[in-house]
Amino acid sequence: MGGAELIGKEEQEAVSEVVGRGVLFRYGFNEKRKNIFKVLDFENQFSKYAGCKYALGVSSGSAAVRVSVAALGIKRGDEVITQSFTFVATVEGVLEAGATPVLTEVDASLNMDPKDLEAKITDKTRAIMPVHMLGVPARMDEILAIARKRNIPVIEDSCQACGSGYKGKKTGTLGALGTYSFDYVKTLTTGEGGMVVTDDKKLYERACEYHDHGHVHNPEVPRGEDPHRATGFNYRMTEIQGAFGLVQLDRLNYVLAEQRKNKGEIKKAIASIPQVQFRDLPDPAGDGGDTLAFFLPDAKVARAFNDYLAKSKVDTKILPSAMNWHFAGHWKHMIQSLPPYRTDAWPKSEALLKRAIALPISVKMSDEQKTRVIDAVLKAAKEVL
């Protein structure tokens, strides 16, 4: 659960302070709010943490994807390449722009397969959106090399990987734009909320305008008297979310360290199982540590393995517990918008995902909890392998 496990007095006090001032809106009312701007403070602190020039707080991770697509001017008739294993919001953000999502296979990292990415590029491709699923960075060297060769901007969907890294940089900061989610189950939570990051001033300005009904944020022009340059929508972050995020951001490194430690202990304890193949990690040091994923020999064994874990009251995370929301092969409600318009269009991904198990790793895992997970996995292996 990441940051949600640590919600307490500091968050309560931060929120109470905002409510006490009586201004929950992020813009204006300077005198009443005593010139205190929590969303702005959160953005500034987050950009420093991430190592980027600009950060924009938004209402959700889904909004972050939509705002990033808008900042690039993506429209109807354009194509955005992302991956078949992701949360449905990644694809929804592209569809909301009127563009066409083109989905790649994933490889054993459970992230975008660079080989399939190259095969999916057309003259209509306007952006590439790799997703850092379950805290693990995608193969960004290969993806960025392909993007640069074709002069295509990259949007990193880092909604499940806040704080994760790739070769010394934070995920989300390697492409033209990066997106984060701060919902309840993320490593940093504001209940709902998200962030868009970039080093490009023009993209930042476009994102700012789009997330606030097209308002041009010129401090020398009163809000309401600013000109209209483009349409937008309301994806603003509230001051309550900003205050909450500032408290959570101070703990993010601790959250990541504890998750990585707990994951390492469990992984080491089950590594001796001969037929378990751990997920590929493009940068092991950058893994956020909130999930331990591994593959079993085939789908039938994986189902039996999962059934044993369930009987032992050991939960899984997405794989297989929430696959309906995370794999395009289950999205019959939108398959008419996803070329080649077939639910069996990603056989490599489907085969990998059907034999995968993902264990959630929490911050406050006691020794007893870790032992219970380890014992259940070892017994499941003995029972079904």
N, C-alpha and C positions, 0 to 999 in steps of 0.2 A: 504493500500500500504506500510505501515511500513517505512523502511529507505528511500525509493524513495521519500517520501513526503518532506524530509528534505535536499535533494541534493542542494548544493549551492556553495558559494564562497570557503569554506574550501576544498571541493572536487576538485574544479577547480584549486586551488593553489597547492594541493598535486600532481595532475596529471601533471600540468605544470612543477613542479620541476623535476619529473621523465623524462619527455620529454626533458627538458633542458639539462639533463646529457647525454641523447642520448642512454641509455642502457635500453631496455625494457625486456630483457631476465633475468631470475632469477638467472642464474649461470654465474660465471666468469667475465671477463673484469673488474677486481678489480680496476685497476688504473683509467680507464676512468670513472667508476661509483663512484670513491672516497670512495670505500669500504662501500657504502650504499646499503643495501639489504632490500627492502621494503617487499617483500614476507616473508622473514625470520623474519623480525620484526613483521609482522602481525601474523605469526604462533606463535611466542613467546608470544605475547600479548593475542592471542586467547586461548592458552593453559592455561594461568594464569586465564583468565576470566572463562573458562569452568571448571577449577580445575582438569586438567589431565596433564600427563607428556609430551605427544607429540602431535603436530598438524601439518598436512601437507596440504598446499594450493594446490588445483587442479582447473581445468578449469570449472567445473560445479558440481552441486549436482549429476547429473547422473554419471559423472566421479567418484565422491566420492564413489558411490555404487559399480561401476565396480572395482575400485582400492581396496576397502575393500574385495570384493569377491576374488580378485586375491591374496591379502595378506594372506588369509586363505588357499590358494592352491586349491580352489574349481575348479573342472574340469568336463568334460563330464562324465555322469553317476551318478554324485552326485545330491542330492536334497537339495534345500534351501526352507525353509518354510517361507512364508510371508503372507500377507493378501489380501483379494479380493477387499477391498476399499483402494486404494492408487493411486498415480500418476503412469502412465504407465512406467516411467523410473525405478521404483523399480524392476519390472519384467524384463525389458529390460536388466538391468545390470546382472541379473542371466543368461538370455539367451545368452548374449554376451560371457559368460564364457563357454558356451556349456552345462551348468547344467540345471536341470529341476526345475522350480518354482512350488511349491505346495502351494496352497492358502487356508487360513482358512476363516471361517466366521468372521464377526465383531459383537460385542455386542453393547449395548446401549451407550458405550463410543465412538462408531464409530472407534474403534481400535481392534486389534487382540483379539479374544475370546480365553482365555487360555484353556477352556474345549475342544474346537475344535482343538487347537494346539496339545494337548496331543494325540488326536485321529489320527492326521496326521503324527506323527513321525514314520519313518521306519528305517531299518538298513542302508538305503542310505542317511539319513538326515545328512548333514555336517554343516549346520548353520540354525539359526532361526533369522528372520529379522522382528521384530515388527516395525510398522510405527506410529509415533506420529502425527496423522492427524489433520490438522487445528489448530495447536498450543497446543493440549491437549495431555498429556503423556498417554501412554498405561499402562496397569495393570502390571507394571514391577516386583512387588514382586512375583506374580504368574508365570509370564513368566520365570523369572530368576530361580525360584525354579524348574520348569520343566526342564529347560536347564541344570542346575547343576546335577540333578538326572540322566540325560542321558549323561552328559559330552559333551554337544553340545555347541559350541561358539555362542554368540549372537552378531549380527550386528544391531545397532539401526539406523533406517532411521529417522533422526531428521531434514530432509530437510525442513519440514514445521513447525519446532518448535525450531528454534534457540533462545536460551535464556529462553525457558520453563524449568521447573524443575520437579523433582519427589522426594519428601521427603528429601529435602535439597541438592540434587545433580542435576546438569544440565542434561537434556535429552541429550543422545549421549555419556554419560560418565559412564553408568552403565554396559554396556556389554563389550565384548572384543574390539569392534571397534564401532565408531559412525560416522555418515555422516551428512553433512549440505549443504544446497543450499544457494547461495547468489545472486539468479537471481533478476530481477527487482521488483518482487512483494513480496519479503521476508522482514522480520523484519530488517535484515541487508543485504544491497545490494552492489554488486560490478559490477552490470550490468549483468554479468554472473560470475560464479565462485563457488567454494565450498571448503569444508574442511573435512579431515579425522582425527579423534582423537583416541588415544589409550594410555593405560598405559604400554603396552607391547613393549619393545624395538625391539624384533625380528619382530613383526608384522609391526612396524613403518618402519624398514629398508626394509622389503619386499615391503611395500607400496611405499616407496621412489623410489626404483629401478623400480618397475613396472610403475609408472607414468612418468618415464623419460627414456623410451626405454631400461631399464635394467642397466642404469649407476649405478655403485657402488660409493656412495658419500663419498669417503675417502679424506679428505683435504690434506693428504700427497702425493697423487697421482694426477698428472695433469689430468683434464678432457680430455678424448680421449685416455689416456693411461691406464685407469682403466680396470680391467678384466671383462669378461662377465660371469655372474652366472645364469641369467635367462632372458627370453624374456620380453618385456614390450611394452608400447605404449606411445604416447605423450598426457598426461593429465595435463601438467604443467600450473600453474597460472602465469600470467604476472606481471611485476613490477607495471604496471598501476593499475591492480586489487588489488595488495597488498597495494599500497598507498591509494586507494579508501577505502579499507576495514579498514585500521587503523583509518581513520576519522569516518567511520560509527560505528566502535566498541565503540568508546568513547560515542556515543549517544544511544547505545542499551538499557541500563537500562531506559533511559528516554522514548524511544519508547514503551517499554513494560509497563511502569507505565501508560502512557497516554492511551494505548489500554485497559488496565485492568480497568482504571477509566471509560472510555467511555462505555465499554461493561457492566460494573456493573450498570451504570445509565439506560441503555436501558433495561437490563434484569429485573431490579427492576420494571420498568414502565409497563412491559407486563406480569409480573409474576401472575397477578390476572386473566388472561384468563384461565378458568377452564379446557379446553381441550388441552392446550399446555403442553407438557412434555419436559423439558429441557434435553439435552444430559447429560449422566453421566460423572462426572469428577473424575477420580481416585485420583487426588491430586489437589483440587481446587486452592490452593496457587501457584501451578506450571503452571497453565494455562497461555499461552502467551497472550491471550486476543484479538487476531486478528479476531476471528470469534465467532458469537453467533448462535449456532445450537439448533434446537428444533424439536420435532416430533408432528405431527397432527394425528387425529384418524385413517385415512386411506389414501390410495394413491389418491383417487378421491378428497377428501377434500384438500389434499396438492397441487394438480394441480390447483384447483380453488383459493386457497390461493395465490399461486405463480402468477397466472394470475392477481389477484387484485393488488399485489405488483408491477408487471410490469406496469400496467396501471397508478399506482401512481408514476412511475419512481423511484422505490426503487429496487436496484440490489440485487441479491443473489450471493453467492460465492460457486462454485462447485455444491452445492445442491440447486436446480437441474440444474444450468446453464451450468455445464461442466462435467456432469456425464459420457459422452461418453469416456472421457480421464481418469476417475478415478474409474471405476468399471469394474471388469473383465467380468461381464455378457454382456458387450457391445464390448468386444475385439474379434470380429469374425476374425480379421486379424491374431491373434496369438493363437486362441483357440486350434489349433492342437498341440501346445506345452505345454498346461496347463492341466494336468490330473485333472479330468476324461474326459476332452475334450468335455465338454458340457457347453453352456452358461447359463444353468439353474442349475449349480452345487452349487450355494450359495444362496438358497432360503431365509434363515434367514436374510442375509445381504441385499438382494434385497428388501425384505419386509420393513426393517428398512429405507433403503435409499429412497425408493419411497414415504415415508411419512415424509421425513425430509426437513426442510428449514434451510439454513445457511445464515446469514447476515454478510457481511464484516464490520469490525470495523477498522476505520482509526485513525491515530495519531492526525490529525488536525480537528477532527469533531467539528464544531461549535455547540452552543446550538440550533441554528435554524436547522441544519442538523439532530441532534439527535431527535429533536421534530418531524421533518418530518418523520423519520423512525418509531418512536413510534406511531404517529398518523396513519400511513399507516397500521401498524400491528394491531392496535386496531380496525380500521375500517374493515380490511380484516376479522378479527375474527368475528365481528358483522355481516358481510355480508355472510360468508360461514359456520360458526359453528352453 
